[in-house]
Amino acid sequence: MNKILLIIQREYLSRVRKKSFILMTFLVPILFIGMYGLIIYFVMNSDEMADKKTVIVADDSGLFKNKMENTASIKFQYATNSYADEKQKLTKSEDEQLYLLHIPADVKNVELLSAKKSGASTISAVENQLSTVMQNERLRNAGIDTAVLAKAQEHIDVSAKQITAEGEKDAGTFMAYGIGFVTALLIYMSLFIYGAQVMRGVIEEKTSRIVEVIISSVKPFQLMLGKIIGIGMVGLTQFLLWIILTIGLTTVGSAVLMNGQKMDKNKTEALMKSTTSGAAMSAANGGTEITMTAGSKQEMGMKIMQQLNAVPIAYTVTMFLFYFLFGYLLYSAIFAAVGSAVDNETETQQFMLPVTLPLIFTFILSMNFVINNPDSNISFWLSVIPFTAPIAMMIRIPFGVPVWQLALSMSLMVAGFLFTTWLAARIYRVGILMYGKKVNYRELGKWLFYKE
Amino acid sequence: MLSIRNIVKQYASQRALDDVSLEVKQGQVFGLLGPNGAGKTSLIRIINQITAPDSGEIYFKGEKLNPSHIEHIGYLPEERGLYKKMEIGEQILYLARLKGLSSAEAKKRMKYWFEKLEIQTWWNKKIEELSKGMQQKAQFIATVLHEPELLILDEPFSGFDPVNAEIIKNELLELNRKGSTIILSTHRMESVEELCDSIALIHKSHKILDGEVKAIKKAYRNNTYFLEYEGPKFAVNGNAPFQLLSEAATDDGFLLQLKTNDSDMNATLQYFLPHVRITRVQEVIPSMNDIFIEKVNQLG
């Protein structure tokens, strides 16, 4: 037991001391916060940031005069000269923000002319306004009162509520979507990153031949397990540092931001809470913000805070760490076995496919299907089968998972980890001492039944 | 010290060791000889408990071999290697602690060995920055640091230049004098004659010869002698008590190689004495190399 601790210690320290580890640890949260900050900044200042465009309306129909509404980025002017004159003026003008909107008398084939290509947002803004004006015009022509019209155009906001034993609460579907997406993505990536580290470590020991010296002191199983646990702890350390650094940076960052924006106390508290969920949460937060630019900023902010409050943070983080840890243990054992069976990294490919396929398959299925149907049959099975559970379950967790399913999934994870570790150990003990032999699946199968 | 009894080890398609028994005595330098692929490494791995035999038993100082003996065995594999990116001091410390040495004790002994092999300035260097010879020295230290009672060295001199090979050889002899038993696996016969007290010859998974070097050589002598004399050529006639194998002229006489009919030289000397002035007589003792080749060829 003492020896396995020594191995864990070496595997852990030799990686944590690396410059690349330290760099990643500090760089990722900074990059992340930077991105997050930029998004907030753009959303908050989008009106000021956008270029002011002037659209000259050459309206032959006479229907639109003085009916187009100026927006933050577009100012409408009505042509005093004929369309042909205005067109000539535009051709000579060097102003790139100048547009000419030509509306023929029959309001068909409307054209928007400009010196450079028009942005999609400008086109759609103009289109929307034209349509609205036309609609209103037609409705008014049909004898509908303007007041009735105004009433008819009320915006209705749907807020999803979930009925639970404690009463109603905000379903926070958007937030669940974002959190599920980000945590599943993180698990997917980290399984690959840390699994590959285990594999490379095994290959390094095998090709440098140190493995023979070491297993004359410890059992191959101890060496394998020590490596897996050591690297797993590196992964946990990395995540933990990221969470702590992100909290620290966002706290400082939002304090600065708050000063400028003068938010009320409630909101500030909510934002502080949101930061505790760390990297994963913040990403979801940023993502949601983009999708919600429709609402007013104030409303949007409130919505995010409300949804965040609906997410049990401690529960999500605990589940994330559990599924990361056991998903990692399960897969890295297989990665270790693959590493032991080959002589160099290029040979790993033939064995990698069956390892990566379930991961990629689950990931794609999760992102497209499970996230939209978190309680379907397929989602259930994906989230209890140990090979697919770490990703699929993380998608389902923000939407709420029955306790019995969670318990089943978690115990199967533990069982799956024990099974793959046992399997991997049998291949590993033979593989690490086998040199210069091209190994295929049949050979691996034989190794399983070798005696010590 | 080490008693190997009827070891059988079967790999999927071939038998690596077939009923091999050996006896290594306390304080011996024991040579494990054999062509490549004979089964030497398999046997060494079994002694090191890296793999287990299919049948047969090994006793270490009278006890059945078990994991507690690991701390008393030092192993230098043929294919050497260390962690490339790890500092040399840290690395040896790690390997020593895996052998059960405390950190403080290991450091103390490392200091002694680093000074002895004159590599004290290399402590903080990474392995990849060292020359091959330096790496070998580092690995040698890692092998002997826990002062094992039994040292198992697989081709210990390969990769060393002659100067360093001499240093390592002397360190081995000193360790042996201090009481370490050494098993040396090699196919370099000159080091066998120089170092080994006993040998075992393994060929195609079988032990085909073992015993003390002196006894084996005695058993393999075949009454062949060199005889050199000064003066004019003496014609050997038919009823001489020997067979003449070769005859060659030297600066002032002739050198003969002959095989006596008796087990000693006396009758032959009497035959020559009245006629020539003898300057040298020497028995031709087969080298281990000759015995090795003869034995292997015999069995095909």
Interface residues (C-beta under 8 A of the other chain):
Chain A: K3 L6 I7 R10 S14 E204 E205 T207 S208 R209 I210 E212 V213 I214 I215 S216 S217 V218 L433 Y435 K446 K451 E452
Chain B: A12 R45 N48 Q49 I50 T51 A52 D54 I70 I73 Y75 P77 E79 R80 G81 L82 Y83 K84 K85 M86 Y94 L95 R97 L98 K99 Q139 A142 T143
